[in-house]
């Protein structure tokens, strides 16, 4: 990687990658205010190679029936374009927003790098039980979606043909990033398992998991165990307390694990000294060389990966010029 911090070995041979999972203050249905909050957080983690924010972070998760409004959807796309042109072009930033495609609305993660949106990954499993109502607004992705989405065209940025799908991986040198969203992790076979088998060594989760008794400990176990099963790093960013409503409370729990070990964890609501109105984040350095070694010597992992072969699109994020979204 070309960005400089003490753990790096440089662009010629990446051994470490610094990743941050972050939860910023949320302004419900105000995408540009949320971009401002995200940029404030990014200024505090400018040495991170990858920064992932929570689910639907550009709009807020708790918009309810506002997700059916054109004004919100168009503002979210405009705000994404603004963010794309504002962040460090050498930093991969992943944010959540609703994306309309083929007559459906998808709860999605957008990957920003090099002053372009390099891809959009939709959520596969939608919770629609107890306090969750996602199927009221969103469609569940199943792999039959179009390969590209149109997020608009701006004076200096063309987002009219952005790679879209559950089959996307994002490569930068030795770092290969796979993405799932919240409920995806809680399934019997999480999409991240398939992405890891396809080569991902860093798994990201944009989440809006709410607070219930014992749920924080369960989330930690899920993140640690999934990183261990996948012989990968796993960064989990959840919605924060400024998302809380009469229905749900969000704690802003952010976690980074590597091969079964928890490397970093943020404060969350309820922790001593945690404010209801501040951002939270967890940052850790991922040892890519060690992950590569562990996969190489674990024959059973290789056997399983070979049986789970999928047709995945691996996008080299350094291969396209800044501002370009053409494949």
Secondary structure, DSSP 8 states (H G I E B T S, - for coil): --S--TT---TTS--EEEEEEEE----TT-HHHHHHHHHHHHTT-TT-SEEE--TTTTT-TT-GGGGG-HHHHHHHHHHHHHHHHHS-TTSEEEEEEEEEETTEEEEEEEEEETTEEEEEEE-S----STT--GGGT-----S-S-SEE---EETTEE-SSEEBSTTEEEEETTEEEEEEEGGGGGSTT-HHHHHHHTT-SEEEEEE--B--TTHHHHHHHHHHHHHHHTTSEEEEEE--GGG--SS--B---EEEEETTEEEEE---TTSTT--TTS-EEEEEEEEHHHHHHHHHH-HHHHHHHHHT----EEEETTSS-TT----
